[in-house]
Amino acid sequence: MAIATTLKSYLDKRGVEYDTVEHTHTDTAMDSAKSAHVPPYQMAKAVVLEDEDGYIVSVLPSNNRLNLAWVSEELNRDLKLATEPELRKLFKDCETGAIPALSDAYGLKVIWDDQLKHASDIYIEAGDHEHLIHLRGDDFKQLMESLPHSIISAGKEWSRWVWE
């Protein structure tokens, strides 16, 4: 598949330059970063959340853990993880688990982690488990600038310390 048609159309309409990076089949964004030899802090993963007001996609570095309480507090919502069947309905042209971080392409609300602001390059899932989209960090920030953002995640060591 290489790149989801919805995502390709979104990027092309906005005139964003990008390239694709092929890698071996992986199941997680972190594994995709490793397979593609991409620094994990430059790999933006998407985590879909929901509540009675609908869906929102949290975008964060692949080496971080989403802090659900921080996202819920930031948005004043009571969010939980969306289910796999819901993801298949929302991202019809993507393989399950390969959700593009530019989820506003799918008409979904997005909140992104401020830690992604500092990356010179950003990589996101292209819609399958063998390809990534590579964007310049400035292009990623421009696409995300009007969307809410905050610190919504932390590295494994820090988040473990908070909860233990």
N, C-alpha and C positions, 0 to 999 in steps of 0.2 A: 504494500500500500504506500509506503514512504511518508506521505504527508496527507493529513485529512483534508478533504476538499473545502470544508467550511473554514478551516484555519488558513489554507492557502489563499482563498478568496479574500479573507480578512486582511492578510498581510499585503497582498497585491493591491487591493483598493487603497490602502494607506501608503503605498509606495515605499514600503520598508524593505531594505536589502537584507537578505538572509541566505544561509546555505544549509544544506542538510549534512548530517554526520551519521554514517552507518556504523552500527555496532552489533555484536552478537546478541541473540535474544536474551532479554532480562525481564525480571518481574517487578523491580522497584526502581524508582528514580535514582537512588543511591547506587544500585548495581549498574544502571545505565551510565552514570557518570564514570564509574570505575572502568567499565567495558570500553567506553569511548575516550578514556584518558583525559577526562575533564575534571578540574578541581570541583569537589562536591559543593562548595559554597557558591559556585557559578551555575550549578544545575538547579533550576527553579522547579519545585514540585507543586502539584495542585492537590488540595484536600477539600472535598466537597462536603459542606455542612448544610443542615436544614433546621427549620423550626416551622411554626404555624404561618409565618410570613413568607416562607419560600426557601429557596436555595441561595447559598453564597459560597464562592470558591475562595479558599485561603491559599495564598501562594507564598512559599517560603523556601529557603535553601534546603537542598536535599539532605544535608548533614544535620539538620535541626529537627526537633520534635515540635509539633504544633502544641501550643498551650491553649486548650479549648476555653478555659476560664478567661484568659486574656482577650481572646477574640470576642467572646460573649459580652464581656464587660465593655470593650471598646465600642461595640455596635449596639449595646443595650438590648441584647437578644438572649434567648435561652437555646443555644445551638447544640446539635448532636450530629454525629456522622451520618451521611446519607448511605443508603443501602446499595449493594451492587446492582439489583434490578433497576433502581432509580437512575444509576449512572448510565446504564445501557440506553435508557430512554432519552436522557439529556445529551449524550454524546453518541448519536447514532452512527456517525461515520468514523468512530474510533474503536479500537479494541478495548475491551474491559481492562481497566487498570492503567491505560496509557493516556491519561487526560492532559490535554494541553493547558499550560499555565495561563495562556491568553484566553481565558474562558468567557470574556465579554464577547468574543467572536460568536459564541453560542447564545448570546442574549442573557447571560447570567451575571449577577452582581459578583464583584470581586473585592477582596481586601488583600493587600500584599504587605509582606514584611519589609520594614525599612532597611534591614541588613542587605537586601538586594540592590539598594541604591549605589553601593560602593563597588560593585563588580564591573570590570571593564568589558566583560563579555558575559552573556547569559545564554544558557542552553535550556530548552524545554522539550518535553515529549512532543513528537510530531503526530501522534495518534495511533502509533503501533508500538511494538516492543523491540524494534530494530533500528529506529531512526530518531534522531534529535534535530531540532532546529536551532541553529546558532544565530544569535542576534548581537549586534554591538550593544553594550550596556546602555549607551545614550539613547538608542532606538527603543530599547525595552522601557526605560524610564519615561520616554515621551508617550509611548502607548499606555502606560499605567498612570501618568501624572494626574489625571482627573479622578482617579479611583481612590477610595479610602486606604490609608496605610498606617502602620504602627509597628511596634515590636510585638509580634504575635507568636514567636517561637524562640527556642533556645537550644543550644547544643546539648547532646545527651548527658554529658557530665553535669552541667549546670542544672538542667531540668530534673535530673535524678536527685540532686542535692536539695532542691526546693521541695520535692514531694516526699523525701524519706526522712 
